[in-house]
Amino acid sequence: MYTRFRHAMQNSAFKDVKIMDIKGNPAQGLAGATLGFFIGFAAVSLFGPTVGFLKEEGGISPALAGLLISIPNLSGSLLRIPFSAMVDTTGGRKPFLTLLVISILGVLGLAVLITTAGENIGLFYPWLLAFGILAGCGSATFSVGISQTSYWFPQRQQGTVLGIYAGIGNLAPGFFALLIAAVTLPLFGLAGSYYVWMALLVLGTLGYALLGRNAWYFQLLNGGYSPSEAKKTAMEAHGQELFPKAKVSESLLHSAKSWQTWALVVVYFCTFGGFMALTGWLPKYWISYHGVELALAGGLTALYSLSASLTRVVGGRFSDKFGGGRAALLSLSTTLIGALIIGFTSALQLAILGVVLMALGMGVCNAAVFKLVPQEIPDAIGGAAGWVGGLGAFGGFVMPNLLAFFVTKFSSNIGYARGFLSFVVLATLSALMIFLINAFGLKARGRKV
């Protein structure tokens, strides 16, 4: 790659441009971003074990538990839009490292608080929320990594590389839920588990700092090239195809005027926001409604999270073959059936079946949504991805609180089951949005996409 760059410098088109050392390559760019997102996204499963511990030690109300479970998703979703926009000006490394460092501080605060407070931790509930907001910043790396990775690869490879990036990164909540339940809780207890988590987060951040690289265009800009020189050099010497628009605000504004953007926000709110919500809520559901031990609750939660994540990788190929619209409708139907099963059963085996069906449906639909984004909003893909990814992920904050509302609404624990009927409503509404896109979207109207 560097030899190719040196050779290009000898051409007359580059005779007035200085030679500089370019670091990294597409494979390294993908690996670095995937590692960073994987380690940062673990905050989605942050408070499941903590809420189980609080229940055992006297507990908090279902409403407060729902807020605690959802709070990391608040910062993780809302910060996706501005930090994603920063990639178009800096290349990704700075916003990525900023989010990971903030997340480290949040996990450190939680570890110290749990260690010092012990059984009285419920008295420090506001601090739990504050540190949860900080720790949740790590999950905002999703949109940063999407953009950073995209600039490294040509258009024809986008589906494959982004499927790898999102699919592997989404394994983090399930992996950490399983690690906490099976290894760290039995060996180190809850406080020790957070210190282990912090150590892994620090190592992952250092790994990203070593591996993560901005694409050629941004390295050239940082090396003193003008935007036009950097674009020409990156294009002709390295084959870079994608470049940021002159104004990020224009992409956000243009995509906000498209009804398809908001239709896809609704769908992603259900499936990806729901994925984030259930990864945090399921430990409490398994413990409080089915009476399982904390370790088994963690294992069942990991089953859901890992299934949804691995299915997302397969869902990308499925969407390429059959179309994003068809894949989304099929997957939403699967999600709806799974939610109905959970909503009306008290049997553990049937509940597990329902959760697995929801995982499969949500995983495929998450992939289908980002198949539809460039199809329906081709003139402002970056802006649309920001709205869909950020506001859709906001469901991870809203849904645990809605599920907690059902628990308080019913006098018995049946509210834990009935709460899943909210996903029946969301899946139905999302299917309607996909139907409208299939019937009246750009592709349906015969426009070139």
C-alpha positions as CSV (number, residue, x, y, z in Angstrom):
1,M,0.0,0.0,0.0
2,Y,2.8,2.4,0.9
3,T,4.7,1.5,-2.2
4,R,1.7,2.3,-4.3
5,F,1.4,5.7,-2.5
6,R,5.1,6.5,-3.2
7,H,4.7,5.6,-6.8
8,A,1.6,7.8,-7.2
9,M,3.6,10.7,-5.7
10,Q,5.9,10.6,-8.7
11,N,3.1,11.5,-11.1
12,S,2.7,15.1,-12.1
13,A,-0.7,15.4,-10.4
14,F,1.1,15.0,-7.0
15,K,4.3,16.8,-7.7
16,D,3.5,19.7,-5.4
17,V,2.1,17.4,-2.6
18,K,4.4,16.3,0.2
19,I,5.0,12.7,0.9
20,M,3.8,11.4,4.3
21,D,3.6,8.1,6.0
22,I,0.1,6.6,6.0
23,K,-0.7,4.3,8.9
24,G,-3.0,1.3,8.9
25,N,-5.1,-0.4,6.2
26,P,-8.8,-1.3,5.7
27,A,-8.5,-4.6,7.6
28,Q,-6.8,-2.8,10.6
29,G,-9.4,-0.1,10.4
30,L,-12.2,-2.7,10.7
31,A,-10.5,-4.6,13.4
32,G,-9.8,-1.5,15.5
33,A,-13.4,-0.2,15.2
34,T,-14.9,-3.6,16.0
35,L,-12.8,-4.0,19.1
36,G,-13.6,-0.5,20.3
37,F,-17.4,-1.0,19.8
38,F,-17.3,-4.5,21.3
39,I,-15.7,-3.3,24.5
40,G,-17.8,-0.1,24.7
41,F,-21.2,-1.7,23.9
42,A,-20.9,-4.0,27.0
43,A,-22.6,-1.2,29.1
44,V,-25.9,-2.4,27.7
45,S,-25.8,-5.3,30.2
46,L,-24.5,-3.1,32.9
47,F,-27.2,-3.1,35.6
48,G,-28.9,-6.4,35.2
49,P,-26.7,-8.1,37.8
50,T,-26.8,-5.0,40.0
51,V,-30.6,-4.9,40.1
52,G,-30.6,-8.6,41.0
53,F,-28.3,-7.8,43.9
54,L,-30.4,-4.9,45.0
55,K,-33.5,-7.2,45.0
56,E,-31.7,-9.7,47.2
57,E,-30.6,-7.0,49.7
58,G,-34.0,-5.4,50.1
59,G,-34.4,-4.0,46.7
60,I,-35.9,-1.0,45.0
61,S,-39.3,-0.5,43.4
62,P,-39.9,-1.9,39.8
63,A,-40.1,1.7,38.5
64,L,-36.7,2.6,39.9
65,A,-35.3,-0.7,38.7
66,G,-36.5,0.0,35.2
67,L,-34.9,3.5,35.2
68,L,-31.6,2.0,36.6
69,I,-31.5,-0.7,33.9
70,S,-32.3,1.8,31.1
71,I,-30.0,4.7,32.1
72,P,-26.9,3.6,30.3
73,N,-28.9,3.4,27.1
74,L,-29.9,7.1,27.5
75,S,-26.4,8.5,27.0
76,G,-25.5,5.6,24.6
77,S,-28.3,6.5,22.3
78,L,-28.5,10.3,22.3
79,L,-24.8,10.7,22.0
80,R,-24.7,8.7,18.8
81,I,-25.9,11.5,16.6
82,P,-23.4,14.3,17.6
83,F,-20.4,11.9,17.9
84,S,-21.2,10.3,14.6
85,A,-21.2,13.8,13.0
86,M,-17.7,14.4,14.5
87,V,-16.3,11.5,12.4
88,D,-16.8,13.6,9.3
89,T,-14.5,16.2,10.6
90,T,-11.9,14.2,12.6
91,G,-12.0,10.7,11.2
92,G,-13.2,8.8,14.2
93,R,-10.3,8.2,16.6
94,K,-10.9,11.3,18.8
95,P,-14.6,10.7,19.4
96,F,-14.0,7.0,19.8
97,L,-11.4,7.4,22.5
98,T,-13.3,10.2,24.2
99,L,-16.4,7.9,24.6
100,L,-14.4,5.0,25.9
101,V,-12.5,7.0,28.4
102,I,-15.7,8.5,29.8
103,S,-17.1,5.0,30.0
104,I,-14.1,3.8,32.0
105,L,-14.7,6.6,34.6
106,G,-18.3,5.5,34.9
107,V,-17.5,1.9,35.5
108,L,-14.7,2.9,38.0
109,G,-17.2,5.0,39.9
110,L,-19.7,2.1,40.0
111,A,-17.0,-0.3,41.3
112,V,-15.9,2.0,44.1
113,L,-19.5,2.8,45.0
114,I,-20.5,-0.9,45.3
115,T,-17.4,-1.7,47.2
116,T,-17.9,1.1,49.8
117,A,-21.7,1.0,50.1
118,G,-22.3,-2.7,50.3
119,E,-25.8,-3.6,51.5
120,N,-26.6,0.1,51.7
121,I,-26.1,0.7,48.0
122,G,-29.8,1.5,47.5
123,L,-29.2,4.7,49.5
124,F,-26.9,5.9,46.8
125,Y,-29.3,5.4,44.0
126,P,-28.8,8.9,42.4
127,W,-25.0,8.1,42.2
128,L,-25.8,4.8,40.5
129,L,-27.7,6.7,37.8
130,A,-25.0,9.3,37.4
131,F,-22.2,6.7,36.9
132,G,-24.5,4.6,34.7
133,I,-24.9,7.6,32.3
134,L,-21.1,7.9,32.1
135,A,-20.6,4.2,31.6
136,G,-23.3,4.1,28.9
137,C,-21.3,6.5,26.7
138,G,-19.3,3.5,25.5
139,S,-22.3,2.2,23.6
140,A,-22.4,5.4,21.6
141,T,-19.3,4.2,19.8
142,F,-21.6,2.2,17.4
143,S,-22.3,5.2,15.1
144,V,-18.7,6.4,15.3
145,G,-17.4,3.0,14.2
146,I,-20.0,2.7,11.4
147,S,-18.8,5.9,9.9
148,Q,-15.1,5.3,10.5
149,T,-15.3,1.8,9.0
150,S,-17.3,3.0,6.0
151,Y,-14.6,5.4,4.8
152,W,-12.0,2.6,4.7
153,F,-13.9,0.4,2.2
154,P,-15.4,0.8,-1.3
155,Q,-19.2,0.9,-1.8
156,R,-19.4,-2.8,-3.0
157,Q,-18.0,-4.1,0.3
158,Q,-20.1,-1.9,2.7
159,G,-22.8,-4.5,3.5
160,T,-20.2,-7.2,4.3
161,V,-17.9,-5.2,6.5
162,L,-20.7,-3.3,8.4
163,G,-22.4,-6.7,9.0
164,I,-19.1,-8.0,10.5
165,Y,-18.6,-4.8,12.5
166,A,-22.2,-4.7,13.9
167,G,-22.6,-8.4,14.4
168,I,-19.4,-9.0,16.3
169,G,-19.8,-5.8,18.3
170,N,-23.4,-6.7,19.3
171,L,-22.0,-9.9,20.9
172,A,-20.6,-7.9,23.7
173,P,-23.7,-7.7,26.0
174,G,-24.3,-11.4,25.8
175,F,-20.6,-12.2,26.3
176,F,-20.3,-10.0,29.3
177,A,-23.6,-11.2,30.8
178,L,-22.3,-14.8,30.5
179,L,-18.9,-13.8,31.9
180,I,-20.4,-12.1,34.9
181,A,-22.8,-14.9,35.6
182,A,-20.5,-17.8,35.1
183,V,-17.1,-16.5,36.2
184,T,-16.7,-13.2,37.9
185,L,-19.7,-13.2,40.2
186,P,-18.9,-16.6,41.7
187,L,-15.2,-15.8,42.0
188,F,-15.1,-12.0,42.9
189,G,-18.7,-11.0,43.8
190,L,-20.5,-8.0,42.4
191,A,-17.9,-5.3,43.2
192,G,-15.1,-7.5,42.0
193,S,-17.0,-8.1,38.7
194,Y,-17.0,-4.4,38.1
195,Y,-13.3,-4.1,38.6
196,V,-12.7,-6.9,36.2
197,W,-15.0,-5.2,33.8
198,M,-13.1,-1.9,34.2
199,A,-9.8,-3.7,33.5
200,L,-11.1,-5.3,30.3
201,L,-12.5,-1.9,29.3
202,V,-9.1,-0.3,29.8
203,L,-7.4,-3.0,27.9
204,G,-9.9,-2.7,25.0
205,T,-9.4,1.1,24.9
206,L,-5.6,0.6,24.7
207,G,-6.2,-2.0,22.0
208,Y,-8.3,0.5,20.0
209,A,-5.7,3.2,20.5
210,L,-3.1,0.9,18.9
211,L,-5.3,-0.6,16.1
212,G,-7.9,2.1,15.4
213,R,-6.9,4.3,12.4
214,N,-8.6,7.0,10.5
215,A,-9.1,6.5,6.8
216,W,-6.5,7.9,4.3
217,Y,-8.4,11.2,3.6
218,F,-8.4,12.1,7.3
219,Q,-4.8,11.2,7.8
220,L,-3.9,13.4,4.9
221,L,-5.9,16.3,6.3
222,N,-4.2,15.9,9.7
223,G,-0.9,15.9,7.8
224,G,-1.4,19.3,6.4
225,Y,-3.2,18.6,3.1
226,S,-6.0,20.8,1.9
227,P,-9.4,19.0,1.6
228,S,-9.2,18.9,-2.2
229,E,-5.6,17.6,-2.1
230,A,-6.5,15.0,0.5
231,K,-9.5,13.8,-1.4
232,K,-7.6,13.6,-4.7
233,T,-4.7,11.7,-3.1
234,A,-6.8,9.3,-1.2
235,M,-8.9,8.6,-4.3
236,E,-6.1,8.2,-6.8
237,A,-3.4,6.7,-4.6
238,H,-5.5,4.5,-2.4
239,G,-8.8,4.0,-4.1
240,Q,-10.9,5.6,-1.4
241,E,-14.5,6.0,-2.6
242,L,-16.5,7.6,0.2
243,F,-15.8,11.1,1.5
244,P,-17.7,13.3,4.0
245,K,-20.1,15.9,2.7
246,A,-19.1,19.6,3.0
247,K,-21.6,20.1,5.8
248,V,-22.9,17.4,8.0
249,S,-25.8,19.5,9.0
250,E,-27.1,19.4,5.4
251,S,-27.2,15.6,5.5
252,L,-29.0,15.6,8.8
253,L,-31.5,18.2,7.6
254,H,-32.1,16.5,4.2
255,S,-32.7,13.1,5.8
256,A,-35.0,14.6,8.4
257,K,-37.3,15.7,5.7
258,S,-37.8,12.2,4.4
259,W,-40.7,10.2,5.8
260,Q,-38.8,7.0,5.2
261,T,-36.2,8.1,7.8
262,W,-38.8,8.3,10.5
263,A,-40.5,5.1,9.4
264,L,-37.2,3.3,9.9
265,V,-36.6,5.1,13.2
266,V,-39.9,3.4,14.4
267,V,-38.7,0.0,13.2
268,Y,-35.2,0.3,14.7
269,F,-36.8,1.6,18.0
270,C,-38.6,-1.7,18.2
271,T,-35.9,-4.1,17.2
272,F,-32.5,-2.5,18.2
273,G,-33.9,-0.4,21.0
274,G,-35.8,-3.5,22.1
275,F,-32.6,-5.5,21.9
276,M,-30.8,-3.1,24.2
277,A,-33.7,-2.9,26.6
278,L,-34.2,-6.7,27.0
279,T,-30.5,-7.3,27.5
280,G,-30.7,-5.2,30.6
281,W,-34.3,-6.2,31.7
282,L,-34.2,-9.9,31.2
283,P,-32.1,-10.7,34.3
284,K,-34.8,-9.1,36.4
285,Y,-37.5,-10.8,34.5
286,W,-36.0,-14.3,35.0
287,I,-35.2,-13.7,38.7
288,S,-38.5,-11.9,39.7
289,Y,-41.0,-13.8,37.6
290,H,-39.5,-17.3,37.2
291,G,-37.5,-17.4,40.4
292,V,-34.2,-18.5,38.9
293,E,-30.8,-18.0,40.4
294,L,-28.7,-15.0,39.3
295,A,-26.2,-17.1,37.5
296,L,-28.9,-18.9,35.4
297,A,-30.6,-15.5,34.7
298,G,-27.3,-14.3,33.3
299,G,-27.0,-17.4,31.2
300,L,-30.5,-17.0,29.7
301,T,-29.9,-13.4,29.0
302,A,-26.7,-14.3,27.2
303,L,-28.6,-16.8,25.1
304,Y,-30.9,-14.0,24.0
305,S,-28.2,-11.4,23.4
306,L,-25.8,-13.8,21.5
307,S,-28.6,-15.2,19.4
308,A,-29.8,-11.8,18.3
309,S,-26.2,-10.6,17.5
310,L,-25.2,-13.7,15.5
311,T,-28.5,-13.6,13.6
312,R,-27.8,-10.0,12.6
313,V,-24.8,-11.1,10.6
314,V,-26.9,-13.7,8.8
315,G,-29.7,-11.2,8.4
316,G,-27.5,-9.0,6.3
317,R,-27.0,-11.7,3.7
318,F,-30.7,-12.6,3.9
319,S,-31.7,-9.0,3.2
320,D,-29.3,-8.9,0.3
321,K,-30.9,-11.9,-1.3
322,F,-34.6,-11.3,-0.6
323,G,-34.7,-7.6,-0.1
324,G,-34.7,-5.5,3.1
325,G,-38.5,-5.1,3.1
326,R,-39.3,-8.8,2.9
327,A,-36.7,-9.6,5.5
328,A,-38.1,-7.0,7.9
329,L,-41.7,-8.2,7.5
330,L,-40.7,-11.8,8.2
331,S,-38.5,-10.9,11.1
332,L,-41.1,-8.6,12.7
333,S,-43.7,-11.4,12.5
334,T,-41.3,-13.7,14.3
335,T,-40.7,-11.0,17.0
336,L,-44.5,-10.6,17.4
337,I,-45.1,-14.3,17.9
338,G,-42.3,-14.5,20.5
339,A,-43.7,-11.6,22.4
340,L,-47.1,-13.1,22.4
341,I,-45.8,-16.4,23.9
342,I,-43.9,-14.6,26.7
343,G,-46.9,-12.3,27.4
344,F,-49.2,-15.2,28.2
345,T,-47.1,-17.9,29.7
346,S,-45.7,-18.6,33.2
347,A,-43.8,-21.7,32.1
348,L,-40.1,-21.2,32.0
349,Q,-39.6,-23.4,28.9
350,L,-42.2,-21.6,26.8
351,A,-40.7,-18.2,28.0
352,I,-37.3,-19.3,26.8
353,L,-38.8,-20.3,23.4
354,G,-40.5,-16.9,23.1
355,V,-37.2,-15.0,24.0
356,V,-35.3,-17.0,21.4
357,L,-37.9,-16.2,18.7
358,M,-37.7,-12.5,19.6
359,A,-33.9,-12.7,19.4
360,L,-34.0,-14.2,15.9
361,G,-36.6,-11.7,14.7
362,M,-34.8,-8.6,16.1
363,G,-31.5,-9.7,14.8
364,V,-32.6,-10.1,11.2
365,C,-34.6,-6.9,11.3
366,N,-31.7,-4.9,12.6
367,A,-29.7,-5.9,9.6
368,A,-32.7,-5.3,7.2
369,V,-33.1,-1.7,8.5
370,F,-29.6,-0.7,7.4
371,K,-30.2,-2.4,4.1
372,L,-33.2,-0.1,3.6
373,V,-31.4,3.1,4.7
374,P,-29.3,3.6,1.5
375,Q,-32.2,2.3,-0.6
376,E,-34.8,4.8,0.7
377,I,-32.6,7.8,1.6
378,P,-29.7,7.6,-1.0
379,D,-28.9,11.3,-1.0
380,A,-28.2,11.5,2.8
381,I,-27.2,8.1,4.0
382,G,-25.0,9.4,6.8
383,G,-27.6,11.7,8.2
384,A,-30.3,9.0,8.0
385,A,-28.1,6.5,9.7
386,G,-27.5,9.0,12.5
387,W,-31.2,9.6,13.0
388,V,-32.1,5.9,12.8
389,G,-29.2,4.7,14.9
390,G,-29.5,7.3,17.6
391,L,-33.2,7.7,18.0
392,G,-33.9,4.0,17.3
393,A,-31.5,3.1,20.1
394,F,-33.4,5.4,22.4
395,G,-35.9,2.5,22.7
396,G,-33.2,1.0,25.0
397,F,-34.0,3.7,27.5
398,V,-37.8,3.9,27.0
399,M,-38.7,0.2,27.0
400,P,-37.3,-0.9,30.4
401,N,-39.4,1.9,32.0
402,L,-42.5,0.8,30.1
403,L,-41.9,-2.8,31.2
404,A,-41.5,-1.6,34.8
405,F,-44.8,0.2,34.4
406,F,-46.6,-3.0,33.7
407,V,-45.1,-4.6,36.8
408,T,-46.5,-1.8,39.0
409,K,-49.8,-1.8,37.1
410,F,-50.6,-5.4,38.1
411,S,-50.9,-6.4,41.8
412,S,-49.0,-9.7,41.2
413,N,-45.9,-10.6,39.3
414,I,-48.0,-11.3,36.1
415,G,-47.0,-7.8,35.0
416,Y,-43.5,-9.1,34.2
417,A,-45.2,-11.2,31.5
418,R,-47.8,-8.8,30.3
419,G,-45.2,-6.1,29.7
420,F,-44.0,-8.0,26.7
421,L,-47.3,-7.3,25.0
422,S,-45.9,-3.8,24.4
423,F,-43.6,-5.5,21.9
424,V,-46.6,-6.9,20.1
425,V,-47.9,-3.4,19.6
426,L,-44.4,-2.1,18.5
427,A,-43.9,-5.0,16.1
428,T,-47.3,-4.4,14.5
429,L,-46.6,-0.7,14.1
430,S,-43.2,-1.4,12.7
431,A,-44.6,-3.9,10.2
432,L,-47.0,-1.1,9.0
433,M,-44.0,1.2,8.5
434,I,-42.3,-1.5,6.3
435,F,-45.5,-2.0,4.4
436,L,-45.7,1.7,3.6
437,I,-42.1,1.7,2.5
438,N,-42.6,-1.3,0.3
439,A,-45.7,0.3,-1.3
440,F,-44.7,4.0,-1.5
441,G,-40.9,4.1,-1.0
442,L,-38.4,5.1,-3.7
443,K,-38.0,1.6,-5.1
444,A,-41.8,1.1,-5.3
445,R,-42.1,4.3,-7.2
446,G,-39.6,3.1,-9.7
447,R,-36.9,5.7,-9.0
448,K,-33.3,4.9,-9.3
449,V,-31.7,4.0,-6.0
